[in-house]
Amino acid sequence: MLKSFRLFVFFSGLWAALPAIGQVHYHKDGRPWSVTTKRGPDAIAGGWYYNLGITGMRAILVEKEPTQLLVKYVFHGTPAHGKIKPGDLLIGANGRKFVTPHLNGYSVEVFGGKGPLRDLGIAIEESQGRKLRGKLSLAVLREGKTTKETLDLGTSNGTYGRKFPSDCPKSSRLRKQLCEFIAGEQRPDGSWGQPHINTFSALALLASGESKYLPLVKKNAEFHARKTKASDRSSLINWRYMAAGIVMGEYYHRTKEKWILPELEEVYQFLLSSQYTDLSQVTESAKKRKLPRREGQALGGWGHNPGFEGYGPIAMVTGQGALTFAVLKHCGIDVDRARHDSAYGFLARGTGRNGYLWYADSPSRHDRWADMGRTGASAVANFLSPYKEKKYRASALAHARAIGDHPETLPDTHGSPMMGMGYTALGAHVDRASFRRMMDSNRWWFTLAQCPDGTFYYQPNRDNNPYDYTDGAGRLSASAVVALIFLMDEKNLLVTGGAK
């Protein structure tokens, strides 16, 4: 994970002479485009490029031509195959030239998809409607000459409805396909890979409400049961235990299978031991690094590991910890309220007056914001608070509305970007209006991220976790998160507003 954090350090001077800033910052050594994955359907593409919807094309942003897309790969048997070639420059679609420079990336100035990516996404979706009868017209610059190529995308995919993912045939079809894909990707041991992929894959299948997936989720819950215990000193451990608690808790909430309760109690006891409550918990190795500098700092939080190791307690993990405690409480586990409230207190201290949750437990500024993953995690944790005081609901709404005020951040997070995207969406879902703004603002992203086979693709981002892993997790992580987003309005889970 630390490797991923280091991989995309921003060099501010790199763009000084350019008219626009592109998403996932360019580097002289070829990153991010040179990042590869070794397994799965994306291995043959040869780099971490943008997926251009169901066309079959992969492209990169052009540094010196910020209104163009450079095609790097075309998948065999797709609509673009035989018509578009690697090296072609896309300069317009459906009779409209790309004129807006790309402004996509990780900072408040460039969040979102403004530019040729958004414009192409809009064109691809409109081409799948009845008016254009499945035809996408592309203006292509090839060897110095402009040509026109027409791709037949067909109309079977259709367009997203006005209220998507609700009351939307396209969303309904896709979520069914995605759940089948997720089911087929489960490993023999019951897992789906990394903690966040385990979380969102299992939650998506549960959110579907389909009883045929319950055996798969049970198998995943059994995996978590085997891998968790009340005392554990593994590396990056808190992420895994929170994933276990949320998944097993949601499964218990659905099935009431009593064997899970002792397993949930083990997760609870571990999280009690790993929550930061006193300076005496700090390990000797952590004492050589950053420690709390004021009374009460970091109390109630969780970091990557117990003992203040790594970065110490941070908001993204603490949001999930508070959420896990809430899920466990709803399952009947006797959660210590003082401990639970100390986690909520950590999150409250890190929240600005605009509802945005900063990296740890103190806001840098009250009028600034960045990616919204931790804000979303805190939103759903407060929304699920088992306590009656109004402050929890107020915090949840403040967080959700912060996301709704800046919905363009959805695809652009760091660390494990698909985790951030999933929690951003869960947080926005607390408030209907905020969720609507988030979905409408990112309609282009859902169009571009969809692959010809119906799976979804992890588009280039600030960090490459898990794109460059050897298990092809890029497709699975994106597909699991999109499936869950498309199923949130079904409200079949605690975390999506189901009956508590």
C-alpha positions in Angstrom: 0.0 0.0 0.0 2.8 2.4 0.8 4.3 1.7 -2.6 1.0 2.9 -4.1 1.0 6.1 -2.1 4.5 6.9 -3.3 3.8 6.0 -6.9 1.8 9.0 -7.8 3.5 11.9 -6.0 2.5 15.2 -7.6 5.3 17.3 -9.2 3.7 20.8 -9.2 6.3 22.3 -11.6 5.6 19.7 -14.3 2.5 21.5 -15.6 3.7 25.1 -15.3 3.8 25.7 -19.0 0.7 23.8 -20.0 -2.9 25.1 -20.4 -4.5 22.3 -18.5 -3.9 19.6 -15.9 -4.6 16.0 -16.7 -5.9 13.4 -14.4 -3.3 11.1 -12.7 -0.3 13.3 -13.1 2.2 12.7 -15.9 5.7 11.5 -15.1 8.8 11.5 -17.2 9.2 7.7 -16.7 5.8 7.0 -18.3 3.6 6.6 -15.3 0.7 6.2 -15.0 0.3 4.8 -18.4 3.3 2.4 -18.0 1.7 0.7 -15.0 0.6 -2.8 -16.0 -1.4 -5.7 -14.6 -0.2 -9.3 -15.3 -3.5 -11.2 -15.2 -7.1 -10.7 -16.2 -8.5 -9.3 -19.4 -6.6 -6.0 -19.1 -3.1 -7.6 -19.2 -3.0 -7.6 -23.0 -3.7 -3.8 -23.2 -0.1 -3.1 -22.1 -0.7 -0.2 -19.8 -3.1 1.6 -17.4 -5.1 3.4 -20.0 -8.6 4.9 -19.9 -11.4 2.6 -21.0 -13.7 4.3 -23.5 -16.9 2.6 -22.7 -18.2 -0.3 -24.8 -16.2 0.8 -27.9 -13.3 -1.4 -27.0 -10.8 1.4 -27.1 -8.2 2.3 -24.5 -6.7 5.8 -24.6 -4.5 8.2 -22.7 -4.6 12.0 -22.2 -2.3 13.8 -24.5 0.1 16.1 -22.6 0.6 18.7 -25.4 -2.9 18.3 -26.9 -5.3 18.5 -24.0 -8.4 18.3 -26.2 -7.5 15.0 -27.7 -7.4 11.4 -26.7 -4.6 9.1 -28.0 -5.7 5.6 -28.7 -3.3 3.0 -27.3 -5.2 -0.3 -27.7 -8.3 -1.7 -29.3 -9.7 -5.0 -28.1 -10.4 -7.7 -30.7 -14.1 -8.2 -31.6 -15.3 -4.9 -30.2 -17.1 -2.1 -32.2 -13.8 -0.1 -32.6 -11.8 -3.1 -33.9 -10.8 -2.8 -37.5 -11.9 0.9 -37.6 -9.7 2.6 -35.0 -6.0 1.9 -34.7 -3.5 2.5 -31.9 -1.9 5.9 -32.6 -5.2 7.5 -33.8 -6.1 10.7 -32.1 -9.8 11.2 -31.2 -10.7 14.9 -31.7 -14.5 14.8 -31.7 -17.7 12.7 -31.5 -21.1 12.9 -33.0 -20.3 16.0 -35.0 -18.9 17.9 -32.0 -15.2 18.7 -31.8 -13.6 18.4 -28.4 -12.8 21.9 -27.4 -12.5 21.8 -23.6 -9.1 21.0 -22.3 -9.0 18.1 -19.9 -9.3 19.0 -16.2 -9.3 15.7 -14.4 -7.3 14.8 -11.4 -6.6 14.9 -7.7 -7.1 18.4 -6.4 -10.0 20.8 -6.0 -9.0 22.6 -9.2 -9.2 19.5 -11.4 -11.6 17.0 -9.8 -14.1 15.6 -12.2 -14.1 14.7 -15.9 -14.2 18.1 -17.7 -12.8 17.8 -21.2 -12.6 15.1 -23.9 -13.3 12.2 -21.5 -16.6 13.6 -20.3 -17.5 14.8 -23.8 -16.8 11.3 -25.3 -18.8 9.6 -22.4 -21.8 11.8 -23.2 -21.5 11.0 -26.9 -21.2 7.2 -26.3 -24.3 7.2 -24.2 -26.4 9.2 -26.6 -25.3 6.9 -29.4 -26.8 4.0 -27.6 -30.3 5.6 -27.6 -33.0 5.3 -30.2 -32.3 8.7 -31.8 -28.8 7.7 -33.1 -29.7 4.0 -33.5 -26.5 2.8 -31.9 -24.1 4.7 -34.2 -21.2 6.6 -32.7 -19.5 9.0 -35.2 -15.8 9.8 -34.4 -13.6 12.5 -35.8 -10.1 10.9 -36.0 -6.8 12.5 -36.7 -4.6 9.8 -38.4 -1.2 10.5 -39.8 -2.0 14.2 -40.0 -5.3 13.8 -41.8 -8.8 14.0 -40.3 -11.1 11.1 -41.1 -14.6 10.1 -39.9 -15.2 6.6 -38.5 -18.7 5.3 -37.4 -18.9 2.6 -34.8 -21.9 0.4 -34.4 -22.5 0.3 -30.6 -26.0 -1.2 -30.9 -28.9 -0.2 -28.7 -29.1 -3.2 -26.5 -27.3 -1.4 -23.7 -29.6 1.6 -23.9 -29.2 4.8 -21.9 -29.4 5.5 -18.2 -32.8 6.6 -16.9 -33.4 10.0 -15.4 -33.5 8.5 -11.9 -30.8 5.9 -12.4 -30.0 3.5 -10.8 -33.7 3.4 -9.7 -36.4 3.0 -12.3 -33.8 2.3 -14.9 -33.8 -0.8 -17.1 -30.1 -0.3 -18.0 -29.0 -0.2 -14.4 -31.2 -3.2 -13.6 -29.6 -5.2 -16.4 -26.1 -4.2 -15.5 -26.4 -5.0 -11.8 -27.6 -8.5 -12.6 -24.6 -9.0 -14.9 -22.3 -7.6 -12.4 -23.6 -9.9 -9.6 -23.1 -12.9 -11.8 -19.5 -11.7 -12.6 -18.8 -11.2 -8.9 -20.2 -14.6 -8.0 -17.9 -16.2 -10.6 -14.8 -14.5 -9.3 -15.1 -15.8 -5.7 -12.0 -17.8 -4.7 -12.1 -21.4 -3.4 -11.4 -20.1 0.1 -14.5 -17.8 0.0 -12.7 -14.5 -0.4 -12.5 -12.1 -3.3 -9.0 -10.7 -2.5 -8.2 -7.5 -0.7 -10.3 -6.3 2.3 -12.2 -3.7 0.4 -12.9 -6.0 -2.5 -14.1 -8.6 0.0 -16.4 -6.0 1.5 -18.0 -4.6 -1.6 -18.3 -8.0 -3.4 -20.1 -9.6 -0.5 -22.3 -6.5 0.1 -23.3 -6.2 -3.5 -24.5 -9.8 -3.6 -26.4 -9.3 -0.3 -27.8 -6.0 -1.6 -29.3 -7.8 -4.6 -31.8 -9.6 -2.4 -31.3 -12.7 -4.4 -31.3 -15.8 -2.2 -29.1 -17.7 -4.7 -26.2 -15.6 -3.6 -26.6 -16.3 0.1 -24.4 -19.5 0.0 -21.6 -17.4 -1.5 -21.8 -14.7 1.1 -21.9 -17.3 3.8 -18.8 -18.8 2.3 -17.2 -15.4 2.6 -18.4 -14.9 6.1 -16.9 -18.3 7.0 -13.6 -17.1 5.4 -13.7 -14.1 7.7 -14.5 -16.3 10.7 -11.4 -18.4 10.0 -9.1 -15.4 9.6 -10.2 -13.4 12.7 -9.5 -13.8 16.4 -9.7 -11.7 19.5 -5.9 -11.1 19.5 -3.9 -10.6 16.2 -0.7 -8.8 15.3 -0.7 -9.2 11.5 0.2 -6.3 9.3 -2.3 -3.7 8.1 -4.8 -5.5 10.3 -7.5 -3.0 11.1 -8.7 -2.8 7.5 -9.3 -6.6 7.4 -11.1 -6.8 10.7 -13.4 -4.0 9.8 -14.3 -5.7 6.5 -14.9 -8.9 8.5 -17.2 -7.1 11.0 -19.3 -5.3 8.3 -19.7 -8.3 6.1 -20.4 -10.9 8.8 -22.7 -8.3 10.5 -24.8 -7.7 7.4 -25.0 -11.5 6.8 -26.2 -12.0 10.3 -28.7 -9.2 9.9 -30.1 -11.0 6.9 -30.0 -14.6 8.1 -29.9 -14.5 11.9 -27.6 -17.6 11.8 -26.4 -17.8 15.4 -22.9 -19.2 14.7 -21.9 -15.8 13.6 -22.5 -14.1 16.9 -19.3 -15.5 18.6 -17.4 -14.5 15.5 -18.7 -10.9 15.7 -17.7 -10.8 19.4 -14.2 -11.8 18.4 -14.0 -9.0 15.9 -15.4 -6.6 18.5 -12.8 -7.6 21.1 -10.0 -7.2 18.6 -11.2 -3.7 17.5 -11.4 -2.7 21.2 -7.7 -3.7 21.6 -6.6 -1.9 18.5 -8.5 1.4 19.0 -6.2 4.1 20.3 -7.1 5.2 23.9 -3.9 5.8 25.7 -0.3 6.7 25.1 0.8 3.4 26.7 -0.4 1.6 23.6 2.2 3.2 21.4 4.8 0.7 20.3 8.5 1.3 20.6 9.0 1.5 16.9 6.1 4.0 16.6 7.7 6.2 19.3 10.5 7.0 16.8 8.0 8.6 14.5 5.0 11.0 14.8 3.3 10.8 18.2 0.3 12.8 19.6 1.4 16.4 20.4 -1.6 17.6 22.4 -3.9 16.1 25.0 -6.7 14.1 23.4 -5.2 14.0 20.0 -6.0 10.8 18.0 -8.0 9.3 20.9 -10.8 7.0 19.7 -9.2 6.4 16.3 -7.7 3.5 14.4 -4.8 3.5 12.0 -3.4 0.8 9.7 -2.2 -1.2 12.7 -2.6 -1.1 16.5 0.0 0.7 18.5 0.1 4.0 16.5 2.2 2.4 13.8 2.2 3.6 10.2 0.5 6.9 10.1 -1.2 6.6 13.4 -5.0 6.9 13.7 -6.6 8.3 10.5 -10.1 9.2 9.5 -10.6 6.6 6.7 -10.0 3.7 9.1 -11.8 5.3 12.0 -14.9 5.9 9.9 -15.0 2.2 9.1 -14.3 1.4 12.8 -17.3 3.5 13.9 -19.4 1.9 11.2 -18.3 -1.6 12.3 -19.2 -0.9 15.9 -22.6 0.4 14.7 -23.3 -2.8 12.6 -22.2 -5.0 15.6 -24.5 -3.1 17.9 -27.4 -3.6 15.5 -26.6 -7.3 15.6 -26.9 -7.5 19.3 -23.2 -7.2 20.3 -22.8 -5.2 23.6 -20.7 -2.4 22.3 -19.2 -0.1 24.9 -20.8 3.3 24.1 -17.9 5.3 25.5 -15.6 3.6 23.1 -18.0 4.1 20.2 -18.5 7.7 21.0 -14.8 8.2 21.2 -14.6 7.1 17.6 -17.4 9.4 16.6 -15.6 12.2 18.5 -12.4 11.6 16.5 -14.5 12.0 13.3 -16.2 15.1 14.6 -12.9 16.7 15.4 -11.6 16.2 11.9 -14.7 17.6 10.2 -14.8 21.1 8.9 -17.8 23.4 9.1 -18.5 22.5 5.5 -19.0 18.8 6.4 -15.8 17.6 4.9 -13.7 15.1 6.9 -10.0 15.7 6.8 -7.2 13.1 7.0 -7.1 12.8 10.8 -8.8 14.4 13.8 -8.3 18.1 13.0 -9.5 20.1 10.0 -6.8 22.0 8.0 -9.4 24.5 6.8 -13.2 24.8 7.0 -13.7 25.9 3.5 -11.6 23.4 1.6 -12.1 19.8 0.6 -10.6 16.9 -1.4 -11.6 13.3 -2.0 -14.7 12.2 -0.1 -14.1 8.5 0.8 -13.5 9.2 4.5 -16.4 11.7 4.6 -18.6 9.0 3.2 -17.5 6.4 5.7 -18.2 8.8 8.5 -21.6 9.7 7.0 -22.8 6.1 6.9 -21.3 5.4 10.4 -23.2 8.3 11.9 -26.3 7.4 9.9 -26.2 3.9 11.5 -25.5 5.1 15.0 -27.6 3.0 17.4 -28.0 6.0 19.7 -31.0 8.4 19.7 -29.3 11.8 20.0 -29.9 14.0 17.0 -26.2 14.9 16.6 -25.5 11.6 14.8 -28.1 12.2 12.2 -27.0 15.8 11.8 -23.4 14.7 11.3 -24.5 12.1 8.7 -26.4 14.7 6.7 -23.6 17.3 6.9 -21.2 14.7 5.4 -23.7 13.6 2.8 -24.3 17.2 1.7 -20.6 17.9 1.5 -20.4 15.1 -1.1 -23.5 16.4 -2.9 -21.9 19.9 -3.0 -18.8 18.4 -4.7 -20.0 15.3 -6.5 -17.2 15.5 -9.0 -14.8 13.9 -6.5 -16.5 10.4 -6.8 -14.0 8.8 -9.2 -10.9 10.5 -7.8 -9.5 9.3 -4.5 -6.3 7.9 -3.2 -4.8 4.9 -1.5 -7.4 2.3 -2.7 -9.5 4.5 -4.9 -12.3 2.1 -5.5 -12.7 1.8 -1.7 -13.0 5.6 -1.6 -15.5 5.6 -4.3 -17.6 3.0 -2.6 -17.7 4.8 0.7 -18.3 8.1 -1.0 -21.4 6.7 -2.6 -22.6 5.1 0.6 -22.2 8.4 2.4 -24.1 10.4 -0.3 -26.9 7.8 -0.2 -27.8 9.1 3.3 -29.3 12.1 1.7 -31.5 11.6 -1.4 -30.7 14.9 -3.0 -26.9 14.5 -2.5 -27.0 11.0 -4.0 -28.9 12.3 -7.0 -26.4 15.1 -7.6 -23.5 12.6 -7.3 -25.0 10.2 -9.8 -26.0 12.9 -12.3 -22.5 14.5 -12.1 -20.8 11.2 -12.8 -23.1 9.7 -15.5 -20.2 10.1 -18.0 -17.9 8.0 -15.7 -20.3 5.1 -15.5 -20.6 5.1 -19.3 -16.8 5.2 -19.9 -16.0 2.6 -17.2 -18.3 0.0 -18.7 -16.4 -2.5 -20.8 -17.9 -4.4 -23.8 -18.4 -7.5 -21.7 -20.5 -5.7 -19.1 -17.9 -5.5 -16.4 -16.6 -2.2 -15.1 -13.0 -1.0 -15.2 -10.8 0.8 -12.7 -10.0 3.9 -14.6 -6.6 5.7 -14.1 -6.4 7.5 -10.8 -4.0 9.1 -8.3 -3.0 5.6 -6.9 -2.9 2.2 -8.6 -4.1 0.0 -5.7 -5.3 -2.6 -6.8 -4.8 -2.1 -10.6 -1.3 -3.5 -10.7 -2.0 -6.5 -8.6 -1.5 -9.9 -10.3 -5.0 -11.1 -9.8 -6.8 -8.9 -12.3 -8.5 -7.1 -9.4 -9.0 -3.9 -11.4 -12.1 -5.2 -13.0 -13.4 -6.9 -9.9 -13.0 -4.0 -7.6 -14.7 -1.6 -10.0 -17.5 -4.0 -10.8 -18.2 -4.7 -7.1 -18.4 -1.0 -6.2 -20.6 -0.2 -9.2 -22.9 -3.1 -8.5 -23.3 -1.9 -4.9 -24.0 1.6 -6.1 -26.6 0.4 -8.5 -28.3 -1.6 -5.7 -28.3 1.0 -2.9 -31.8 2.1 -3.6 -33.1 -1.5 -2.9 -32.2 -0.9 0.8 -31.5 -4.5 1.5 -28.6 -3.7 3.8 -28.1 -1.8 7.0 -25.5 0.4 5.4 -28.0 1.4 2.6 -30.9 2.2 4.9 -32.4 -1.2 5.4 -34.5 -1.9 8.5 -32.3 -1.7 11.6 
